[in-house]
Amino acid sequence: MVGLLYLVVVLAILCDSPLVDLDWSLQQLRPYKQWPEALPYLDIWVVAGQRGPTAIAACLWLGWRCYRSHSARPLLMMGSALLLLNATVGGVKILTGRLGPHYAHYVGSPELFSGGSIFPSGHTANAVVTWGVLAYLANRWRRTGAALAALTAASIGLTTVYLGTHWISDVFAGWAAGALVLLALPLVEPAVAALDRRVLAAWHREGRFARPVPAPRSRPSAARPPWSAPARPLPVRPQPAQARSTAPSRTVRLSRSERYSMVSGSSGATTRTVRQPRSTASARAGSTRSPG
């Protein structure tokens, strides 16, 4: 649809349609004389549509983007868009050869094939493409950038009509040509990606823009530093001695006629009770008993 609109505007100028009458009506109105207060400001603002200043500013920012992202895609996209702009605008300028309002010869004439280069408007088309590509490459603020690019391109086109440097039909064709270039950018993405890989391979092969490989960090050893306090051994808690053996004592089964006797140890520190038969106990008692 945009390409068809571009073609319709070109044919309307070639066929001397009512669009040419509209051009002459606005030129004879001379807005820069009707409202001279805005002339100093708009004379500076129109620079935002010139190829040189805008392309330099955009390429500086895109070059920084290439350095940060380690990719040549931003600059390659801008270069591709400018090449397409030259093909869609520059070729038509040379073929039509239209003169501007300040150099027109006859009232009501389309002023074609007179050696001029005014149709379509280069200021307008360049504003659409340059600021539109910046919005196209934006990652976070793409919608806001697209709105700002549209407002900038619209104001640049109307400013050229105010200054009398372009016909209104030039502005229409410039808007259509710039929009056609922006719509063609997704079609050139595969070629740009392939060229980006070749450019990065060449730069890395020469050792430029290559990120140095960081040296591996040595892990700290487990040994203590010399200034640290020596490790103290954990205190050993003494185990409580068993006051009483858990082993079952040896029990001798005695008959009813036998009795138990108590035998005291010689040490006196520990008294132990032993169950013995009556015969053994009486024999020992007899040996220790005094006569008489």
HELIX and SHEET records of a PDB file:
HELIX    1   1 VAL A    2  LEU A   14  1                                  13    
HELIX    2   2 PRO A   18  LEU A   29  1                                  12    
HELIX    3   3 PRO A   31  GLN A   34  1                                   4    
HELIX    4   4 PRO A   36  ALA A   38  5                                   3    
HELIX    5   5 LEU A   39  TRP A   45  1                                   7    
HELIX    6   6 VAL A   46  GLY A   49  5                                   4    
HELIX    7   7 ARG A   51  SER A   69  1                                  19    
HELIX    8   8 ARG A   73  LEU A   85  1                                  13    
HELIX    9   9 ASN A   86  GLY A   90  3                                   5    
HELIX   10  10 GLY A   91  THR A   96  1                                   6    
HELIX   11  11 PRO A  101  TYR A  103  5                                   3    
HELIX   12  12 GLY A  122  LEU A  137  1                                  16    
HELIX   13  13 ARG A  142  LEU A  163  1                                  22    
HELIX   14  14 ILE A  168  ALA A  184  1                                  17    
HELIX   15  15 LEU A  185  VAL A  188  5                                   4    
HELIX   16  16 GLU A  189  ARG A  205  1                                  17    
HELIX   17  17 ARG A  278  THR A  288  1                                  11    
END                                                                             
